[in-house]
Amino acid sequence: MMNMILTENEIAKIIVDRCFHIHKKLGPGLFESVYEEVLCYELRKLNLNYERQKLVEIEYDELVMDKGFIADIIVRKKGNY
């Protein structure tokens, strides 16, 4: 990808498009970890920054759970890619 600013919607479209491409090429029935690895490979090819297996904090009232859940992949930076 060229050096350009991407919006959240543009990043989401890229990810969904890559997911459809991967599923079309590999088909159903593989372990989730296979699809995750291939998606990360595709994100690297596009120079998109991501984090894998990221612990996400959850807050509820005054309760803070450091390990609310684990996100498989987070692509969050909208800067130059």
Backbone as XML, in Angstrom:
<?xml version="1.0"?>
<chain id="A" units="angstrom">
  <residue number="1" name="MET">
    <atom name="N" x="0.835" y="-1.190" z="0.000"/>
    <atom name="CA" x="0.000" y="0.000" z="0.000"/>
    <atom name="C" x="0.872" y="1.243" z="0.000"/>
  </residue>
  <residue number="2" name="MET">
    <atom name="N" x="0.394" y="2.220" z="-0.665"/>
    <atom name="CA" x="1.084" y="3.495" z="-0.699"/>
    <atom name="C" x="1.011" y="4.158" z="0.670"/>
  </residue>
  <residue number="3" name="ASN">
    <atom name="N" x="1.823" y="5.189" z="0.871"/>
    <atom name="CA" x="1.733" y="5.977" z="2.092"/>
    <atom name="C" x="0.476" y="6.826" z="2.021"/>
  </residue>
  <residue number="4" name="MET">
    <atom name="N" x="-0.530" y="6.460" z="2.761"/>
    <atom name="CA" x="-1.780" y="7.205" z="2.760"/>
    <atom name="C" x="-2.479" y="7.014" z="4.089"/>
  </residue>
  <residue number="5" name="ILE">
    <atom name="N" x="-3.343" y="7.960" z="4.408"/>
    <atom name="CA" x="-4.128" y="7.881" z="5.636"/>
    <atom name="C" x="-5.386" y="7.065" z="5.332"/>
  </residue>
  <residue number="6" name="LEU">
    <atom name="N" x="-5.629" y="6.040" z="6.113"/>
    <atom name="CA" x="-6.813" y="5.211" z="5.941"/>
    <atom name="C" x="-7.802" y="5.490" z="7.064"/>
  </residue>
  <residue number="7" name="THR">
    <atom name="N" x="-9.075" y="5.538" z="6.721"/>
    <atom name="CA" x="-10.110" y="5.678" z="7.742"/>
    <atom name="C" x="-10.394" y="4.313" z="8.356"/>
  </residue>
  <residue number="8" name="GLU">
    <atom name="N" x="-11.114" y="4.307" z="9.467"/>
    <atom name="CA" x="-11.489" y="3.044" z="10.097"/>
    <atom name="C" x="-12.318" y="2.202" z="9.140"/>
  </residue>
  <residue number="9" name="ASN">
    <atom name="N" x="-13.218" y="2.823" z="8.387"/>
    <atom name="CA" x="-14.050" y="2.083" z="7.437"/>
    <atom name="C" x="-13.220" y="1.486" z="6.312"/>
  </residue>
  <residue number="10" name="GLU">
    <atom name="N" x="-12.226" y="2.197" z="5.834"/>
    <atom name="CA" x="-11.355" y="1.677" z="4.786"/>
    <atom name="C" x="-10.537" y="0.489" z="5.287"/>
  </residue>
  <residue number="11" name="ILE">
    <atom name="N" x="-10.042" y="0.598" z="6.517"/>
    <atom name="CA" x="-9.296" y="-0.514" z="7.115"/>
    <atom name="C" x="-10.209" y="-1.722" z="7.275"/>
  </residue>
  <residue number="12" name="ALA">
    <atom name="N" x="-11.428" y="-1.500" z="7.758"/>
    <atom name="CA" x="-12.386" y="-2.596" z="7.936"/>
    <atom name="C" x="-12.699" y="-3.259" z="6.598"/>
  </residue>
  <residue number="13" name="LYS">
    <atom name="N" x="-12.872" y="-2.478" z="5.537"/>
    <atom name="CA" x="-13.154" y="-3.035" z="4.211"/>
    <atom name="C" x="-11.994" y="-3.904" z="3.735"/>
  </residue>
  <residue number="14" name="ILE">
    <atom name="N" x="-10.770" y="-3.441" z="3.938"/>
    <atom name="CA" x="-9.590" y="-4.222" z="3.551"/>
    <atom name="C" x="-9.580" y="-5.561" z="4.284"/>
  </residue>
  <residue number="15" name="ILE">
    <atom name="N" x="-9.853" y="-5.525" z="5.587"/>
    <atom name="CA" x="-9.827" y="-6.747" z="6.395"/>
    <atom name="C" x="-10.910" y="-7.721" z="5.939"/>
  </residue>
  <residue number="16" name="VAL">
    <atom name="N" x="-12.123" y="-7.225" z="5.738"/>
    <atom name="CA" x="-13.219" y="-8.091" z="5.292"/>
    <atom name="C" x="-12.907" y="-8.673" z="3.916"/>
  </residue>
  <residue number="17" name="ASP">
    <atom name="N" x="-12.406" y="-7.854" z="3.007"/>
    <atom name="CA" x="-12.034" y="-8.347" z="1.674"/>
    <atom name="C" x="-10.986" y="-9.453" z="1.758"/>
  </residue>
  <residue number="18" name="ARG">
    <atom name="N" x="-9.968" y="-9.255" z="2.602"/>
    <atom name="CA" x="-8.921" y="-10.266" z="2.760"/>
    <atom name="C" x="-9.502" y="-11.547" z="3.356"/>
  </residue>
  <residue number="19" name="CYS">
    <atom name="N" x="-10.418" y="-11.403" z="4.324"/>
    <atom name="CA" x="-11.044" y="-12.584" z="4.936"/>
    <atom name="C" x="-11.824" y="-13.388" z="3.898"/>
  </residue>
  <residue number="20" name="PHE">
    <atom name="N" x="-12.583" y="-12.703" z="3.035"/>
    <atom name="CA" x="-13.309" y="-13.407" z="1.974"/>
    <atom name="C" x="-12.335" y="-14.091" z="1.022"/>
  </residue>
  <residue number="21" name="HIS">
    <atom name="N" x="-11.257" y="-13.407" z="0.679"/>
    <atom name="CA" x="-10.239" y="-13.972" z="-0.208"/>
    <atom name="C" x="-9.634" y="-15.240" z="0.406"/>
  </residue>
  <residue number="22" name="ILE">
    <atom name="N" x="-9.280" y="-15.155" z="1.673"/>
    <atom name="CA" x="-8.677" y="-16.293" z="2.375"/>
    <atom name="C" x="-9.652" y="-17.462" z="2.420"/>
  </residue>
  <residue number="23" name="HIS">
    <atom name="N" x="-10.895" y="-17.188" z="2.778"/>
    <atom name="CA" x="-11.886" y="-18.266" z="2.890"/>
    <atom name="C" x="-12.153" y="-18.897" z="1.530"/>
  </residue>
  <residue number="24" name="LYS">
    <atom name="N" x="-12.187" y="-18.085" z="0.489"/>
    <atom name="CA" x="-12.398" y="-18.614" z="-0.862"/>
    <atom name="C" x="-11.232" y="-19.509" z="-1.276"/>
  </residue>
  <residue number="25" name="LYS">
    <atom name="N" x="-10.025" y="-19.102" z="-0.914"/>
    <atom name="CA" x="-8.834" y="-19.853" z="-1.308"/>
    <atom name="C" x="-8.634" y="-21.120" z="-0.468"/>
  </residue>
  <residue number="26" name="LEU">
    <atom name="N" x="-8.829" y="-21.028" z="0.850"/>
    <atom name="CA" x="-8.585" y="-22.166" z="1.741"/>
    <atom name="C" x="-9.816" y="-23.019" z="1.990"/>
  </residue>
  <residue number="27" name="GLY">
    <atom name="N" x="-10.996" y="-22.405" z="1.913"/>
    <atom name="CA" x="-12.229" y="-23.132" z="2.190"/>
    <atom name="C" x="-12.498" y="-23.250" z="3.682"/>
  </residue>
  <residue number="28" name="PRO">
    <atom name="N" x="-13.613" y="-23.877" z="4.028"/>
    <atom name="CA" x="-14.002" y="-24.013" z="5.435"/>
    <atom name="C" x="-13.329" y="-25.213" z="6.097"/>
  </residue>
  <residue number="29" name="GLY">
    <atom name="N" x="-13.441" y="-25.254" z="7.427"/>
    <atom name="CA" x="-13.077" y="-26.454" z="8.163"/>
    <atom name="C" x="-11.703" y="-26.493" z="8.787"/>
  </residue>
  <residue number="30" name="LEU">
    <atom name="N" x="-10.893" y="-25.473" z="8.569"/>
    <atom name="CA" x="-9.569" y="-25.462" z="9.179"/>
    <atom name="C" x="-9.646" y="-24.891" z="10.592"/>
  </residue>
  <residue number="31" name="PHE">
    <atom name="N" x="-8.595" y="-25.078" z="11.366"/>
    <atom name="CA" x="-8.546" y="-24.474" z="12.693"/>
    <atom name="C" x="-8.534" y="-22.953" z="12.565"/>
  </residue>
  <residue number="32" name="GLU">
    <atom name="N" x="-9.134" y="-22.290" z="13.547"/>
    <atom name="CA" x="-9.155" y="-20.830" z="13.567"/>
    <atom name="C" x="-7.741" y="-20.262" z="13.493"/>
  </residue>
  <residue number="33" name="SER">
    <atom name="N" x="-6.793" y="-20.928" z="14.132"/>
    <atom name="CA" x="-5.416" y="-20.442" z="14.154"/>
    <atom name="C" x="-4.811" y="-20.363" z="12.748"/>
  </residue>
  <residue number="34" name="VAL">
    <atom name="N" x="-5.243" y="-21.233" z="11.854"/>
    <atom name="CA" x="-4.758" y="-21.193" z="10.466"/>
    <atom name="C" x="-5.243" y="-19.925" z="9.791"/>
  </residue>
  <residue number="35" name="TYR">
    <atom name="N" x="-6.542" y="-19.628" z="9.909"/>
    <atom name="CA" x="-7.097" y="-18.422" z="9.291"/>
    <atom name="C" x="-6.463" y="-17.168" z="9.887"/>
  </residue>
  <residue number="36" name="GLU">
    <atom name="N" x="-6.236" y="-17.180" z="11.202"/>
    <atom name="CA" x="-5.613" y="-16.034" z="11.868"/>
    <atom name="C" x="-4.197" y="-15.812" z="11.335"/>
  </residue>
  <residue number="37" name="GLU">
    <atom name="N" x="-3.436" y="-16.867" z="11.218"/>
    <atom name="CA" x="-2.056" y="-16.758" z="10.727"/>
    <atom name="C" x="-2.028" y="-16.220" z="9.295"/>
  </residue>
  <residue number="38" name="VAL">
    <atom name="N" x="-2.916" y="-16.739" z="8.452"/>
    <atom name="CA" x="-2.952" y="-16.290" z="7.058"/>
    <atom name="C" x="-3.423" y="-14.846" z="6.973"/>
  </residue>
  <residue number="39" name="LEU">
    <atom name="N" x="-4.406" y="-14.450" z="7.782"/>
    <atom name="CA" x="-4.851" y="-13.058" z="7.777"/>
    <atom name="C" x="-3.718" y="-12.134" z="8.206"/>
  </residue>
  <residue number="40" name="CYS">
    <atom name="N" x="-2.967" y="-12.506" z="9.224"/>
    <atom name="CA" x="-1.836" y="-11.684" z="9.660"/>
    <atom name="C" x="-0.783" y="-11.584" z="8.559"/>
  </residue>
  <residue number="41" name="TYR">
    <atom name="N" x="-0.573" y="-12.667" z="7.831"/>
    <atom name="CA" x="0.337" y="-12.645" z="6.686"/>
    <atom name="C" x="-0.149" y="-11.625" z="5.656"/>
  </residue>
  <residue number="42" name="GLU">
    <atom name="N" x="-1.443" y="-11.633" z="5.371"/>
    <atom name="CA" x="-2.022" y="-10.684" z="4.419"/>
    <atom name="C" x="-1.901" y="-9.243" z="4.929"/>
  </residue>
  <residue number="43" name="LEU">
    <atom name="N" x="-2.114" y="-9.031" z="6.218"/>
    <atom name="CA" x="-1.987" y="-7.687" z="6.793"/>
    <atom name="C" x="-0.552" y="-7.183" z="6.685"/>
  </residue>
  <residue number="44" name="ARG">
    <atom name="N" x="0.419" y="-8.075" z="6.919"/>
    <atom name="CA" x="1.829" y="-7.697" z="6.775"/>
    <atom name="C" x="2.146" y="-7.308" z="5.338"/>
  </residue>
  <residue number="45" name="LYS">
    <atom name="N" x="1.620" y="-8.062" z="4.376"/>
    <atom name="CA" x="1.848" y="-7.746" z="2.963"/>
    <atom name="C" x="1.314" y="-6.355" z="2.618"/>
  </residue>
  <residue number="46" name="LEU">
    <atom name="N" x="0.265" y="-5.940" z="3.305"/>
    <atom name="CA" x="-0.346" y="-4.623" z="3.064"/>
    <atom name="C" x="0.249" y="-3.537" z="3.963"/>
  </residue>
  <residue number="47" name="ASN">
    <atom name="N" x="1.252" y="-3.905" z="4.766"/>
    <atom name="CA" x="1.882" y="-2.966" z="5.712"/>
    <atom name="C" x="0.899" y="-2.376" z="6.708"/>
  </residue>
  <residue number="48" name="LEU">
    <atom name="N" x="-0.083" y="-3.163" z="7.117"/>
    <atom name="CA" x="-1.013" y="-2.732" z="8.160"/>
    <atom name="C" x="-0.490" y="-3.230" z="9.503"/>
  </residue>
  <residue number="49" name="ASN">
    <atom name="N" x="-0.437" y="-2.351" z="10.465"/>
    <atom name="CA" x="0.020" y="-2.714" z="11.805"/>
    <atom name="C" x="-1.114" y="-3.401" z="12.565"/>
  </residue>
  <residue number="50" name="TYR">
    <atom name="N" x="-0.760" y="-4.432" z="13.299"/>
    <atom name="CA" x="-1.758" y="-5.182" z="14.049"/>
    <atom name="C" x="-1.118" y="-5.774" z="15.291"/>
  </residue>
  <residue number="51" name="GLU">
    <atom name="N" x="-1.971" y="-6.208" z="16.206"/>
    <atom name="CA" x="-1.541" y="-6.940" z="17.392"/>
    <atom name="C" x="-2.348" y="-8.225" z="17.446"/>
  </residue>
  <residue number="52" name="ARG">
    <atom name="N" x="-1.693" y="-9.309" z="17.836"/>
    <atom name="CA" x="-2.357" y="-10.607" z="17.947"/>
    <atom name="C" x="-2.524" y="-11.001" z="19.400"/>
  </residue>
  <residue number="53" name="GLN">
    <atom name="N" x="-3.631" y="-11.695" z="19.671"/>
    <atom name="CA" x="-3.906" y="-12.253" z="20.995"/>
    <atom name="C" x="-3.697" y="-11.191" z="22.076"/>
  </residue>
  <residue number="54" name="LYS">
    <atom name="N" x="-4.354" y="-10.063" z="21.903"/>
    <atom name="CA" x="-4.197" y="-8.890" z="22.773"/>
    <atom name="C" x="-5.215" y="-8.951" z="23.921"/>
  </residue>
  <residue number="55" name="LEU">
    <atom name="N" x="-4.705" y="-8.872" z="25.149"/>
    <atom name="CA" x="-5.593" y="-8.772" z="26.308"/>
    <atom name="C" x="-6.285" y="-7.415" z="26.282"/>
  </residue>
  <residue number="56" name="VAL">
    <atom name="N" x="-7.603" y="-7.424" z="26.474"/>
    <atom name="CA" x="-8.384" y="-6.195" z="26.453"/>
    <atom name="C" x="-9.030" y="-5.999" z="27.820"/>
  </residue>
  <residue number="57" name="GLU">
    <atom name="N" x="-8.809" y="-4.835" z="28.388"/>
    <atom name="CA" x="-9.360" y="-4.494" z="29.701"/>
    <atom name="C" x="-10.848" y="-4.160" z="29.568"/>
  </residue>
  <residue number="58" name="ILE">
    <atom name="N" x="-11.627" y="-4.594" z="30.544"/>
    <atom name="CA" x="-13.057" y="-4.301" z="30.602"/>
    <atom name="C" x="-13.342" y="-3.579" z="31.912"/>
  </residue>
  <residue number="59" name="GLU">
    <atom name="N" x="-14.125" y="-2.512" z="31.816"/>
    <atom name="CA" x="-14.541" y="-1.774" z="33.014"/>
    <atom name="C" x="-16.049" y="-1.855" z="33.162"/>
  </residue>
  <residue number="60" name="TYR">
    <atom name="N" x="-16.477" y="-2.125" z="34.368"/>
    <atom name="CA" x="-17.891" y="-2.151" z="34.708"/>
    <atom name="C" x="-18.044" y="-1.431" z="36.036"/>
  </residue>
  <residue number="61" name="ASP">
    <atom name="N" x="-18.722" y="-0.277" z="36.016"/>
    <atom name="CA" x="-18.808" y="0.582" z="37.193"/>
    <atom name="C" x="-17.396" y="0.820" z="37.738"/>
  </residue>
  <residue number="62" name="GLU">
    <atom name="N" x="-17.143" y="0.388" z="38.961"/>
    <atom name="CA" x="-15.821" y="0.566" z="39.554"/>
    <atom name="C" x="-14.933" y="-0.673" z="39.398"/>
  </residue>
  <residue number="63" name="LEU">
    <atom name="N" x="-15.493" y="-1.718" z="38.805"/>
    <atom name="CA" x="-14.757" y="-2.962" z="38.605"/>
    <atom name="C" x="-13.938" y="-2.870" z="37.322"/>
  </residue>
  <residue number="64" name="VAL">
    <atom name="N" x="-12.640" y="-3.112" z="37.432"/>
    <atom name="CA" x="-11.753" y="-3.129" z="36.267"/>
    <atom name="C" x="-11.150" y="-4.521" z="36.149"/>
  </residue>
  <residue number="65" name="MET">
    <atom name="N" x="-11.411" y="-5.143" z="35.018"/>
    <atom name="CA" x="-10.872" y="-6.481" z="34.764"/>
    <atom name="C" x="-9.756" y="-6.355" z="33.737"/>
  </residue>
  <residue number="66" name="ASP">
    <atom name="N" x="-8.531" y="-6.570" z="34.191"/>
    <atom name="CA" x="-7.386" y="-6.460" z="33.282"/>
    <atom name="C" x="-7.479" y="-7.452" z="32.133"/>
  </residue>
  <residue number="67" name="LYS">
    <atom name="N" x="-8.059" y="-8.593" z="32.401"/>
    <atom name="CA" x="-8.164" y="-9.649" z="31.392"/>
    <atom name="C" x="-9.627" y="-9.887" z="31.039"/>
  </residue>
  <residue number="68" name="GLY">
    <atom name="N" x="-10.272" y="-8.844" z="30.508"/>
    <atom name="CA" x="-11.681" y="-8.963" z="30.150"/>
    <atom name="C" x="-11.906" y="-9.984" z="29.054"/>
  </residue>
  <residue number="69" name="PHE">
    <atom name="N" x="-11.101" y="-9.911" z="28.017"/>
    <atom name="CA" x="-11.110" y="-10.916" z="26.960"/>
    <atom name="C" x="-9.832" y="-10.790" z="26.140"/>
  </residue>
  <residue number="70" name="ILE">
    <atom name="N" x="-9.613" y="-11.750" z="25.284"/>
    <atom name="CA" x="-8.440" y="-11.723" z="24.417"/>
    <atom name="C" x="-8.923" y="-11.565" z="22.979"/>
  </residue>
  <residue number="71" name="ALA">
    <atom name="N" x="-8.529" y="-10.454" z="22.350"/>
    <atom name="CA" x="-8.879" y="-10.214" z="20.952"/>
    <atom name="C" x="-7.905" y="-10.983" z="20.064"/>
  </residue>
  <residue number="72" name="ASP">
    <atom name="N" x="-8.420" y="-11.678" z="19.073"/>
    <atom name="CA" x="-7.552" y="-12.434" z="18.165"/>
    <atom name="C" x="-6.594" y="-11.490" z="17.437"/>
  </residue>
  <residue number="73" name="ILE">
    <atom name="N" x="-7.142" y="-10.441" z="16.810"/>
    <atom name="CA" x="-6.332" y="-9.476" z="16.053"/>
    <atom name="C" x="-6.941" y="-8.097" z="16.246"/>
  </residue>
  <residue number="74" name="ILE">
    <atom name="N" x="-6.090" y="-7.119" z="16.520"/>
    <atom name="CA" x="-6.534" y="-5.726" z="16.584"/>
    <atom name="C" x="-5.726" y="-4.922" z="15.579"/>
  </residue>
  <residue number="75" name="VAL">
    <atom name="N" x="-6.439" y="-4.244" z="14.684"/>
    <atom name="CA" x="-5.823" y="-3.296" z="13.758"/>
    <atom name="C" x="-6.442" y="-1.965" z="14.138"/>
  </residue>
  <residue number="76" name="ARG">
    <atom name="N" x="-5.646" y="-1.083" z="14.736"/>
    <atom name="CA" x="-6.271" y="0.115" z="15.275"/>
    <atom name="C" x="-5.647" y="1.415" z="14.848"/>
  </residue>
  <residue number="77" name="LYS">
    <atom name="N" x="-4.445" y="1.417" z="14.309"/>
    <atom name="CA" x="-3.786" y="2.672" z="13.991"/>
    <atom name="C" x="-4.196" y="3.151" z="12.616"/>
  </residue>
  <residue number="78" name="LYS">
    <atom name="N" x="-4.569" y="4.423" z="12.525"/>
    <atom name="CA" x="-5.049" y="4.965" z="11.258"/>
    <atom name="C" x="-4.010" y="5.820" z="10.561"/>
  </residue>
  <residue number="79" name="GLY">
    <atom name="N" x="-2.773" y="5.829" z="11.063"/>
    <atom name="CA" x="-1.739" y="6.691" z="10.498"/>
    <atom name="C" x="-1.326" y="6.311" z="9.093"/>
  </residue>
  <residue number="80" name="ASN">
    <atom name="N" x="-0.140" y="6.683" z="8.708"/>
    <atom name="CA" x="0.364" y="6.349" z="7.381"/>
    <atom name="C" x="0.691" y="4.872" z="7.293"/>
  </residue>
  <residue number="81" name="TYR">
    <atom name="N" x="0.218" y="4.214" z="6.252"/>
    <atom name="CA" x="0.480" y="2.798" z="6.032"/>
    <atom name="C" x="1.161" y="2.630" z="4.698"/>
  </residue>
</chain>
